């Protein structure tokens, strides 16, 4: 069950056709009544990404 401010990985389509990559997003709002979820994808400048990816993998339980 998702809750507000959870970080989730979602398939994000790439420009080169049917390929997708997992991208992090934060849960901003949930509506159980209508079963709607409002998400915002998370992005960072390239120089911060290595440390961020390592931290995110620890949060979601994926081995680095």
Secondary structure as UniProt FT lines:
FT   TURN            4..5
FT   STRAND          7..13
FT   TURN            15..16
FT   STRAND          20..31
FT   TURN            32..35
FT   STRAND          36..41
FT   HELIX           46..48
FT   HELIX           49..60
//
